[in-house]
Amino acid sequence: MPEKDEKIKQHIIDHLTWDASVHANEVNVSVKNGKVELRGNVQNYTARVAAERNAYQVSGVTEVSNFLEISFPPAQTLPTDEEINENIRRILSWNSNADASMVEVTTKEHTVALDGKIGSYWEKNVIEDIVNGVRGVVEVNNNLSVKPKLKALDINIKNDIESAFERTNLINEDNIDVEVKKAVVTLKGAVRNFFIKSQAHNIAIYTTGVVDVVDEMTVK
């Protein structure tokens, strides 16, 4: 393995070990030309997402393929699919940040499918994050469609995103191309690191009228 990739690998391992939420004992890391593969086992879905995020945060990483599997501790009694469904519905009903009244939840073999309509794209993401954290969930298939409460013209969505980029000192808006078609935003271009990529993506998510975000940005 080239020295640069070896250094990236060690930094990822250190970062995973630092994050107490991951329990990285059984995570195997491989790196080739800045592209990372994560394999092995983690204790829950939240840890799986956190491991990928941690890998992306390491300087020099350009891509992460997450093949981690969820392996619950043998002594842990898992809730049934019906109990998971009930827990998700109860937690969503308590949450005041997103309106999940039109969301249908189906759980099969600890995999959750979310169907129905939601009023904004950011709510779709919030609901998925909430479900990810529910005990016993191993995977979430987010099939929610977005029907914006407040509609916006494509040109206005594009202008709003680019204006938000200009107000953010971390983002060089000249490096990111924003395309909008039927309220679907596509982000293209090369950015310096994953944090900037994530910031740009989040700005698009929270922009009024957006129904979906396609992230084609690359990390140089």
N, C-alpha and C positions, 0 to 999 in steps of 0.2 A: 504494500500500500504506500503511495506517495506520502511524503512527509506532511504535506498540507492536509490531506485527507485524514491522516493519523491524528493530527492536532485537532481537527474538527470532531473526530470521533471521541477523543478524550474529553473535549469540552462538553459534548452532548451528554456523555456518561456522567460527568461531574454535575451538570445542570439537572439531570434526572434524579441523581442521588440527593441533591440539595432540596428538591421539591418533595416534601414529606407526603403530599397527597398521592404521589405516583406509586410508591413502594416498588422501586425499580430493580429489585433483585433478579427478576426473571426476564428483564428486557435486554434483548440483543441488538446492538447497533452496528450497521455496516455503512461505509461511505465510499463512493466512487465519483470522483470529479465533482464533489460538492453535493451529489445526490444521495440522500439518506434513505435507508430502509430500517424500519423498526419491526422486530419480530419477537415473539415470546408471549408472556401472559401478564395481565394486570388485574387488579381486584374488582374493578367496576368500569362502567362506561365513561364516567367523569375522568378517571385516571387515564383512560385511553386517549381522550381528547387533550388532556393536559400534557401527556407525553409528546404528542405531535406538536403542540404549541411550543413546548420547551425546546424541541429540536430546531424548530424554525427560528427561534430567537438567537441561536448561535451564529456568530459571524462566519460567513463563507458558505452557509447552507443555501442552496438554490431550489431544492425540491425535497419533499418528504413523502415517502410511501409508507402508510401506516398499516401493517399487517398484524398488529397486536390483537390477541384474543383475550376474552374476559374469562377468568377462572376464579370463581368464588371459593373462599376458604371451605374445606370439607366439612368443618363443624358448623358452618353457618346454615341455618334453616331459611330457605328462600320463600318469599311469598308466592302463591299460585298466580296464574295469569289473571284470574278473576279479582284477586286481591290487589294486584298491580293496577288493573283497570280502575278499581274503586279508589285506590290511593291517588292516582293521577287525576281523576275527575274531581276529587275533593280538593287537592292542592290547586288545581286550575281555577276552581270556583272561589277559592280564597284570594287568589292573586288579583290585585287591582290594576296592575300595569297593562295587562292584555285581556281583551274580551274574547274568551274562549267559548261563548255560548253556542256557536255554530260548529264547534269542533267535535268530531266523532273519534273516539279512542278504541282501538282494537288491539288486544295483546294475544300473541300466539307463541308459545315456547320462549317467553320472556323478550320477544321482539315486538315493539310497539309500532303500530301504523296510525298516523294522524291524517284524517280526511276531513273535508269540509271547506268552509270559507272563513277568511279572516280579513279585517279591515285595513291592514297595512303590512308591508313587508317586514318591518322591524318586529311587529308582534309575532309574526311567523317564527322568527328566530328566537324571540324570548320564550315562546311556548316550547320550542324544541329544547332549549337549554334547561327549562324546568323539568321536562320529562326525562332528560338525560340523567338528572340527579336523583330520580326516584329509585329506591332500593329494589334490586332484582332485575332492572332493565339492562339488557345486553346490547340492544341496537334500536335505533329510532329511524323509521321511514317517514319522512315529513312530506306528505302529499297535499298539504294545504294549499289552496289557491287563494290569491290575493285579489280582493275587490275593493279598491281604495274608497274610503269614505270621502276623501277629497281628491278629485281627479285633477290632473295637470297636463298641459301640452308637453310633448316631447322636448320642444325647444326650451320650455321653462324648467323642466327637470334638469336638462343639460346645463343651463345657466346657473341654476341653484347649486349643483354639485361643483362646478368650476369655481363659483364664487366662494364656496366653503373651502375648497383647496387653497385659494389665495389667502384666506384668513388664517390658515394653519401654517405656522412657520416651519414645520417638519416636512411639508410636502412641496416639491417643486412641480407646479401644475403643468409646466412645459414638458415634463417627462411622461405625463399620463394623458392618453387620448380617451375622451368620454364619448361613447356613442349611445344614442337612445332611440329605440324603435318600439312603438306601441307600449311605452312605459317600461320596457325591459332595458336595463342599463348594462353596457359592456365596457369594461375598463381594460385598456391595453397600454403597453409601455414597459419600461424597465425602471425599477426603483432600487435604492441602495441596500435596503434590508427588509426583513419581514415586518418589522414594526410599522414602517411607512406603508407597506402594502396593506397591512391590517387596518391602519388608520383611514386610508383611502377607501377601502372596502366598507368600513363602518359608516363613513360619510354618505356613501351611496345608499346603504341600507336605510338610513334614517331620513332620507330626503322625501318630501311629500310627493305622493303620486306613483312612486316606484312599485312595480309588481314583482320584479325579479332582478337579480344582479349576477352577471356572468363575469368572473374574475379571470382575465387572461394576462394579468401583469406578471412579469418575471423579476426575479431578484438578480442584480448583476454580480 
